[in-house]
């Protein structure tokens, strides 16, 4: 038991300490805890927003049980989405696996310590999603005091489901990466399909709450009747059903235990097969294609982006959301236009909300905050190559813009037109998206030069938990808050379009400052990385 707790502590600390490239343990621990706090704050915001919005719709008709069902499914889905990539890299792709398996401890102990580290992370996120739902139910009178003995079971056991799902799907993705010829394409398609489902449900929930559609909120419940553990949890808390509580406990514990036992039996064989090298026997002589330095480096960056699923999904999630949301709003945005059209100044409010969505999606799309760190031990090749540093920077910036600008040019006009915006507002929103995209890639490159992480155990740690990535992601929330504040202060004086033009100009100014910084300090910082 002592060995198990020691391994689990090491595994959980490994998830936290991966955020900081510093060699000092105190700084690494502080940064890891900071990342955890920021992620918890995001979950708390999502949980509070959707809980009270749905609570206001469901309370008048006495169906707050659907609120617990919806938030339970959301908790599992979000924990699964944020943990699936970590499972593939942390459980099946960690560089310390050989060392851990060589220790005089059972294989089950090693596997369970890693999975429970993911469980602890999921547990924290679940708490900050379900506690706001509980608060909303109490506020709207859906719970009595008798529900309190049932609540800890839901909070503690529900995270077992995404942890088990992460283990299974992470293994499938790791197997695909090691065996399938076009593994990146297959993995990317799987990620995109899952993300599209999450986006569809999220947008459906957002449109339902914003339009006050009680019938739409009720329709979500039957659509989730397949999620039996969440259904049982809802019945246990709202109806105080002991039978439903026992069914929920069994539905969470038994699948988790079966999956752990199954994988622990074959864990060593799985890791051996995943790390095995297969030599090709179909080599053919062919003409070698050549290209200029910029084109060659740009092609390398593009292949890395689209050839590394965890990199593409983390840095390209904003582009997918913007493109999918724009298409969805083009067909369904008339409801939002009608709703805001009935409010005083509703047109300007809707324009501001669209700008907020655009900023959120575009600022999330930045490949450059991890592009230098992903060079890892191969960075010296770039440093020793007869290529100017500004050419290397240009290739990384162009690759990032290739991922972010096409969705901006397609998704923003479609979404703005669907929501009834006039041509000037459509043009201004698109211009704002272009400025935000350029700002994001330039800012990401500066941050990655400030906090490079060249010794990560795998790519997942870099693109999910490295300091430069986390600073850019959560710094973007501060930028969005500042932009929203300026919009509220100035929109009454210069109009919504005038404020958005001002924001686009400020972003362009920051782009110029970042470009000047990269030409001077950036070159010197890049040259010092391997010194």
N, C-alpha and C positions, 0 to 999 in steps of 0.2 A: 504493500500500500504506500509505503514511503517513496518507492521508486515512481509509482504512478503519479503522486502529487508533485514530485519534483519535475517529471517530464511534462506534465500539464502546465506547470508554472513556466517552464522554459518555453513551451510552445506558445502560450498566450503572450509572454513577453516578446517572443519573436515577432508576433503580429504587431505589437505596439512599437517596438524599437526599430522597425523597418522604415520608419518615416524620416529619420534624420541621418545624414551622412557623417555626422560628427563622431569622433572616436571616443568622446567622453560619455560615459554611461548616463550621467545625470541629465545631460542635454537630450540624449536620445529618449530617455524615459519621459521627460517633460513633453517633448514633441509628440510622442506616441499617445500620451494621455490627452494632449491638446486635440489631436486628430479625432480621437474617440469622442471627446466632448462636442466637437463641431458636428460630427455625424449624428450624435444624439440630439443636438439642437435641431438639425434638419428633420429628423424623424418626429421630434416633438411638434415642430411647426406643421408638418403634414398631418400628423395625428390630430392636433387641435383644430386645424382648419376644416378637414373633412368631417370630423366627429360633430362639431357644433353646427356645421352647415346641414349635414344630414339629420342631426337631431332636431333642428328647427322644422324640417319637413315631416319627419316621422312621428314626432311627439303628438301633434294634434290628432292623429288618426290611431294612436295607441300601438304603433309598430316599432318601438325602439329596439325590439329584439333583432330587427334587420340591421341596426347600426352595429351591434356586436358582431354579427355575421360578416358584414362588409369590412369592418376594420380588422377582423381576424384573418380574412383572406388577404387583405392588403399587407398585413404584417408578414405573413408567410411569403407572399410574392416579392416584397422588397428585400427581405432578408435573403431569400433565395437568389435574387438578382445580384445583390452586392456580394454574396458569398460564393457563387458558383465559380468565378474565375479564381478566387483565392483557394478554393478546394483543389482545382486542377493543378495549380502551381505549388500550393503549400503541402497538401497531403500526398500527391503523387509525383511532384517535380522538384521537391526541395533537395538542395545539395547535401543536407545533413542526413538523408535517409540511410545511406550506407553506414554511417557512424552509429545512428540510433539502433539499427537492426543488429549491429555487432555487440550491443550491450547485453549483459546477462539478465534480460527481462523478457517476458513473453511478448510475442508479436501483437497480441490483442492489446496489451498495455500501451505499446507505442502508437498503434492506430487510434485507440480510444483517447489518448492524450491529445492528439492532433485534432480529432473531431470535436472533442469537448472544448478545445480552444475556440473553434468556430462557433460552438454552441454558446459560449459565454458572450461572444460578440453579438450573436443573434439575440441572446437574452436581453442585453442592454437595449438594443434597438426595439425589441418587442415591448419592453416596458414603456418606452417613450411613445409608442403607437397606441397601446391598449389603455394606458392610464388616462390619456385624454378622452378616450371613448367612455371609460367608466365615469369620468367627471361629467361628461355630457349627459349620460344616462341619469346620474344623480341630480344634475341641474334640472333636467326636464321631467323628473319624477318617475323614471322607468325602473329604478331599483329601490328595494327596501333594505334595511340594515341586515336582513338575514342572508343577503347574497355574499357578505364579506368572507365567510369560511370557504366559499367556492372559488373566490377570485385568485388566491395564490396558485391553485392548481392550473388555472388557465395561463397565468403569467409565466410559470416555471416550465410547463410541459409543451406549450405551443411551439417554442423555438426548436424542439426536437425534430419537428417535421421539416423545416427548411434545411437543418443540418444534415439530415439523412438524404434529402433530395440533392443537396450540394455534393455529397459523397458519390452518389450514383451517377449524376450527370457529369460531374468533374472527371470521373473515371472514363466515361464514354468519350468526352472531349479529348482527354489525354491519349486514349487508344486511337482515336481518329488522327491526332497529330503525329503519332508514331508509326502509323500503318498506311493511311490513305495517301495516294499520290498527290491529289489536290486537296490536302487536308485543310489549308487555310480557307479555301472557298467553301468547303462543307461546313467548317466551324462558323464562319461568318454568316452563312445562310441560317444556321440553327439559332445563332444569337439574334439575328435580325427578326426571325419569325417570333421568337419569344418576346423580344422588345416590342414588336408591333402589337402583340396581344396586350402587353402592359400599357402601351400608349393608347390603344383603343379604349380599354376600360377606364383609364385615367381621364381621357377627354370626354368620354360619355358621362363619367361622374361629375366632371367640372361643368359641362353644359347643363346637366340636370340640376345641380345646386345653384348655378348662376341664374337659371330661368325660373327657379321655384317650382319645378315640375314634380308634384307629389306622385303622380302616376308613374313617371320615369323612375323615381326612387324606389317605388314598390316593385317595379319590374326587375330591378337589379337582384332582389332577393331570390325569386324563382330561378334566375339565371345562374345563381351560385349554389343551388341545392345539391350539386354533386360534391361540394366541399364538405364532406360529412363531419370531420373533426370540428370545423368552425360552426357547423349547424348544431352539433352536440354541445359545444361551448356556449352558444347563444341560448339554447334551451336550459342549460344548467344554471346560467347566471340570471336569466330573466324569469324562468318558470321555477327556479330552485328545485330542479328535478335531479334526484340522486341517481336515477337510472342513466340520464343523459351525461351526468358527470363521470360515472364509471365507464360509459362507452367512450367518452372523450379521452380519459386516461388510457384506456386500452388502445384507442386509435392513434395515440401519439407514442406510447412507450413500446408497443409490440413491433411496429415497423422499424423503429430505430434500433431495437435490440436485434432483430433478425438481420438487418443490413450490416450492423457492426460484426456480428458473428460470422456472417457469410464472407465479408471482405477480410476479416482477420485470418480466416483459414487460408486464403490465397494471397495475402498481402505481399509476401516476399516474391512469389512467382509473378505477381502483377508488376511490381517494380522492376524485376529482372527483365521481363518482356518489354516493358515500356522503354527501358534504357538500352535495349539491344540495338546494334547497328546492322543494317541490312545493306549489303553491297549490290549495286546494280550491275547487270551483265549485258546491258543493251547499249553500251556506249558506241557512238558513231562519230566519224570525222565530219566536221562541218565548218563552214566559213565563220570566222570570228567577226562579230559586228563591233564596230568602233563608233565612238561618239565623243564630242567635246567634253571638257571637264564638268561644266555645269549640267549638261544633259545626262552625263553618266552618274553624277552625284544625285541629281533629281530622280533618276530612275531607281537608284538604290533606295532612296527614302520612300518612294512610292511602293516599291516591293516590300519594304519593311512594314509600312503601314497596313497594306492589304494582306500581307503574309503573316501577320501576328494578330490573331483574333482579339486577344485581350487588349492590345494597343488600339486597334480599330474601334472596338466597342466602347472603350473608355473615352477616347478622344473624339470619336465621331458620333456619340450619342446625341449631342446637341443638333448635329446636322440631320440625323434621322428624325428627331422630334420636330424640327422645323419643317422638313419636307412633308412628313406624314401629317402634322398639324395643319399645314397650309392646304393640303389636298382635302383634308376633312372639313376645314372651315369653308373651303370654296363651295362645298355642297350643303353644309349645315350651318354656316355662319349667319344666315338670314334671321335665325331665331334670336341671336345676340343683338343683331342690328335693330330688330323690332323692339326688343326689351329696352335697350339704351336709348332708342329714339323717343321713348315716352318720358324720359327723365330730362330735367333742365340741364343743359350742357352735356347731354348724354353722348353726343357725337365726339366731343373732345375727350370725354372720359374713356370711351371705347378706343380711341386712337392711342391714348396713354397706356391703356392695358395691353394693346397689341404691341406697342413699343417695348413694354416690360417683358412680354413673352419673347420678342425678337432678341432683346439683349440677353435674356437668360439662356436661350438656346445657342446663340452665336458665341457668347463668352465661354460656354462649356466646351466648345469645339476648338481645341488647341493641341496639336501634336508636338509642338516645339518644347513644351514644358518637360518632356521626357526624352526628346530626340538625342540629346548629347549623352544623357545617362545610359541610354540603350546601346551606345557604342561600347561601353564596358571596357574590357581588356583589349579591345581592338581599336581603341581611340588613337593609339600611337601611329596606326597606318595613315589616318587622316593628317596627323601632325607632321609626319615625315613625307607625305606626298607633295610633289611639286605643284601645289594648287594654292592660290591665295585664300586666306581665311575668309575674306568677304564672299568668295565663291561658295565655300562650304555653307556659310550662313544663308546665302541666297537660295541654295538648293533646299535647305530645311524650311525656309519661309515659303517658298513656292509650293512645296509638297503640302504644307499645312493649309495654304490658301486653296489648293486643289480640292481638299476635302470640305472646306467650309463655304466657299463662294458659290458653287453651283446650287446648293439648297437655298442660299440666300436669294439668288436671282430667280429661282422658280417658286419656292415656298412662300416667300413674303408677298409677292404680287398676288398669287392665288388666294392666300388667306385674307389679305386686305380687301380685295375685290369681293370675296364671298361675304365679308362682314360689312359691305356697303360703304367703304371708304371712297372719297372722291379721288380723281387722278393725282392731284397734288400731294395728298396724304399717302397714296400708294408709292409715289416717287420718293417722298421723304423717308418713309419707313424702309424702303429698299436701300437708300443712301446710308441711313443709320446702320443697317445690317452690314453693308460693305465696310464702313468705318470700324464697326465693332469687330469684324473678322480680321482686318489688318491689325488692329490693336491687340487682339488676343494672341496672334502668332508672334508678334514682336515682343509683347510682354512675357510670353512663355519662354522665349529664347533667353531673355535677360535673366529671368528667374532661374532657369536651368544652369546658367553660367554662375549664378550666385550660390546655388545649392546643387552641385552635381553629385550624383550617386553612382559611382563606377564599380562598386563591389557588392551589388545586390545578389542574392542567391538565385533569383530568376526575374524574368521580365514582369511578372505580376506585381512584385513588390514595387518596382519602379513606377509603373503606370497607375497604380492604385494608391500607394502609401508613401511615395517619396515626398520630401518637403516641398520641392518646387511645384509639383502637381497640386498638393493640398493648398498651398498658399494661393495659387491662381484660382482654384475652384472656389474657395471660401472668400478670397478677396473679391471675386466677382459679385458675391452677394452684397458686399459693402458698396461696390460701385453701383449696383442696381438700386440700392437704398438711397444713395446720394442722387442718382438721376431722378428717382421718383420724387424726392424732396424738391429738387429744382422744378420739376414739372408742376407740382402742386403750387409752388410759390409764384411761378412765372406764367403759367398757362392762362390765367385770367387777364394778363396784361398784353402778351404778345401772341396768344393763341397756341393751340397744341402743335401745329406745324412749325411755328416759330421756335418753340422750345426744342423740338426734335432736331431742327437745323442747328441750333446752338449746341446741343449735345453731340451731334455728328462733327461739328467743328472742333469741339474740345477733344474728342477722340482722335481726330486727325492731327491735332497739335501734339498730343501724347505720342502718336505714331512717329512724328518727326523727331521728338526728343529721344525716343527709344532708338531710332535709326542712327542718330548722332552718337548716342552712347555706345552702340555696337561697333561703330567704326573706330572708336578710340579704346575705351576700357574693355569692350567686348573682345577685341582681337588679343589684347594682352592677357585677359583672363583665360581665354581658350588656349593660348600658347603655354600658360603655366600649369595646365591640368596634369600633364605627365611629368612635370619637373619635380 
